[in-house]
Amino acid sequence: MKVTINVECTPEEARTFFGLPDVKPIQESMMTEMQKRMEAGMSSMDVENLMKAWMPGANMGSMPGLEQFQKMFWDSMTAATSAATGKTKK
């Protein structure tokens, strides 16, 4: 036996029915705070600070994270090419 029940309700009605908390006020306050922080960050935006934020550990002299990524990329490309041509790396 198969029974199907269709319920039409809004998300708010479903949340209330199941006893879930209304997080809309918290979400709105968090979004407002996030917007303020993003606007403050945009006003003081410069390349050096952006790179420090996006690539932790990177300094202006070198970027070890980028170098490691490039090495991993080229190693995987070499391995894929070797596998496709049947040659092994010596």
Secondary structure, DSSP 8 states (H G I E B T S, - for coil): ----------HHHHHHHHT----HHHHHHHHHHHHHHHHHHHHT--HHHHHHHHSTT--SS--HHHHHHHHHHHHHHHHHHHHHHT----
